[in-house]
Each structure stands twice: as structure tokens, then as C-alpha cells.
Amino acid sequence: MKRLKLFITAMAALLLCACGSKAGNAAGQDSAAVAAPGLDYVTKTDYDCGSDEDFGISAEIKGGKVFVSVDADKFVKTYVGQGMDYRLNESTYEVQNLDTPIVSLHLSDIGQDYNPVLCMLRQDGRVQILDVFDAISRRGFFQASWPLPDLKDIVSFKKQSYEEHLGIAAISSNGRETEVPLNTVSQTEFVHNESDGSKVILHFTCDWKFVCQHFITGPDFGVKEIKEYVGEYTAKPIDGSFDRQQIAYTIHTFSSVLADNATPKPFTDKGTFIFEYKDNIGQQIAVTPQSGKILPLPKGHPVRFDQDAQ
């Protein structure tokens, strides 16, 4: 079961965010406790899916760092049993991309179906999130989003029922509630193939991470290098259409995946491109680069990308 449409942003996106089958439960109103711990603080929260289903997912703060644990037997029985084929390499994953101690966690659904999102409150009152199912499906891409731009001075979270979906409200110190945003994207990637065997892959996650990969081939058409750029993005509909959007991205890291030392290094690039569906099922898109350095494509010209079958 896949999320079908990409870039159906904000409120419209949440209506389609589906990763399982869940009856319409009324969301509770329990706020997360405000924590002001030292670095020796340890606390744990379980995935609250609002029913008797047990996915075996929990999250824990240890010394300001966050770890997600997945009980493979429970996960396979409850989730993989619905037709998914996820193989877990570990049982506990440290969440990456956290440069400030985390003081509080909240783990519940965004959307109409089972879709656990981990909200992490930083000591500076900002929020980073992780789409847990997406992280598991990619066999260990447990990397938090960058701090969400519209959530500042936050002190707690709570489950919330919106008009047609469940969500999470972030509560600021003055009591203002703001819905935690999530974008609905396909669980596939989009690839552009060149005649020499090289290709460009674009991957957009629900929790606003953007990955661009260049597969570079040699004279024998074999892959000799994979360049990977990772950052964040926003999506803005053009003329009110969710099928044609302007994507603005900021790249933060670069790594050469096949190198002996593939550790990501700081890398900065900002740019925009037009993303447009070319069919009714979201399997073919056109990408038109406007600015930025990382897309090895001619600016101002649409280039075909297709859903990657992997």
C-alpha cells in the first residue's frame, strides 16, 4: 500500500496520509509534560495509535539524544502482515541530525490512518520531527527533519482531532496551538535516466527531507560514483494546483556514497525547481530547474522523471 500523490501540502496532504487501516478514533487531548532535564535525563514514550494494535514502536531520550526502538516480531505481525515487506536490520536506532539536546517527545498519528510521527522538542523551544514508518521502510534512514520553521517557543504537544483527520498540536509558551505539518509523498523515488547509464534520483519525505542523488557511470557504463545531497524543502502550489508546484530546497550535507569514507560533510546550496505531474497516477513527472547547483540538468527546460520501481 503506497502513498500515491506527492506534494499535496498542508491540510490537504493530511487527508491522504495512509499507512494502514484504522477506524476513526477520537483523538485524546493529553498534553506531553514539559521537561527541563539535565543531560542524564532518561524518559520513554510508546506509540499511541489510539487502538489495541501494538506496533512495537517506542522512543526514548537518553542524555538529550533520541533512540527509536522497534520490536520486529510485533511490527511484522501488525504492520507487515498487511502486505508490507520491511526487513529490520536493528532493534534500536539513534535519531540523527539532532544538534541540540531533546527534552520532550510525543509519538502519535498524523492523517486518517496509522502513521506514527515522532515530535522532538529541543531545549531551545524548536521542533524536529521523524516519520517513523518512512524511516523503517528505508531500512534505517532515522534522520530527523531540520527544525520546522513555523514552530518556535514550543513547550508541549498533544493529540488533536481536526475536521477529517488526526494530528498533533504543538503548544507554545503563550498557549497558542499550531498543527505540526506533514507532507504526503509516495514511498517511491523519482528517477531520470541518461543514455550513458547515469541517472538522477529525487526523494522527498513526508517530514520535509530532500535527497538528491547522482549516479555517475564510467566508460563501461558501470556506476563509478554516487553523489548524495541531503537537505530540506518546501512546496508551493502554482496557480492553486497541487499537480504543479514550486519546490524550494536547502542542502545541508554531501557525501560520496561509494567512497571509503562516506561520512556526510557540510555542503550548502539553495535552489528552486518546478515539479509537475504528467499523468493521472503520479508515475511520471517533469522537473524544470530554476536555480541552484545540485541538479545536473539544464535550467528552464522540463526534464522527465519516472517513479523508481525499486
Secondary structure, 3 states (H helix, E strand, C coil): CCCCCCCECHHHHHCCCCCCCCCCCCCCCCECCCCCCCCCCEEEEECECCCCCCCCEEEEEECCEEEEEECHHHHHHHCHHHCCCCCCCCCEEECECCCCCEEEEEEEECECCCCEEEEEEECCCCEEEEEHHHHHHCCCCCECCCCCCCCCCEEEEEEEECCCCEEEEEEECCCCEEECCCCECCCCCEEEECCCCCEEEEEECCCCEEEEEEEEECCCCCEEEEEEEEEEEEEEEECCEEEEEEEEEEEEEEEECCCCCCCCEEEEEEEEEEEEECCCCCCEEEEEEEECCCCCCCCCCCEEEEECCC
